[in-house]
Structure formats: C-alpha cells, structure tokens
C-alpha cells in the first residue's frame, strides 16, 4: 500500500559516499568559479587600462555571517549595555 522499502547498510553507505562526493565536487566548483571570476576581472581591468586608462577596484570580500551579526548588534546597541533606551530618555528629560 505505502510501497515502503527497507534500505540496507550497504545502500546507506553508497548514498553517503555519493552525497560526500557531491559535496566535494560542489566545493571544487566553488573554487573554480572564484578563480574564473578573478581571471575575468583581471582581463576586464587590463582591457580598461589599455583603452580608458582606468581600472575597476575589486570589492572587498563579504563579511561572514558571524561578523555581520556582530556588526548589527554593535550598531543596535548604541546606548551601551548599562542603560536601555527608555532609561536614557528619562535621564535626559530629567536633566533638562
């Protein structure tokens, strides 16, 4: 009725090996794509330098997710850890 099939340990090992191989291939392709992107940027810059006497600055690498979260937390925490926004507003109102 449900067409269930038992999976053997051998089949599981084969599937895990296949998934591992695909992950390795994906990481290799990412490295290859990054290398080709850098080559293309260099070729464009060389062409621009010869024709327009200008080059394109390469953008800095993006922040990791953890670094990005730290920057966001620091930006949101402009009042410091000692006071909340409401406490600071009350203090400012009282000081006037």
Secondary structure, DSSP 8 states (H G I E B T S, - for coil): --------HHHHHHHHHHHHHHHHHHHHHHHHHHHHHHHHHHHHHHHHHHHTS-----------HHHHHHHHHHHH-TTTTT--HHHHHHHHHHH-
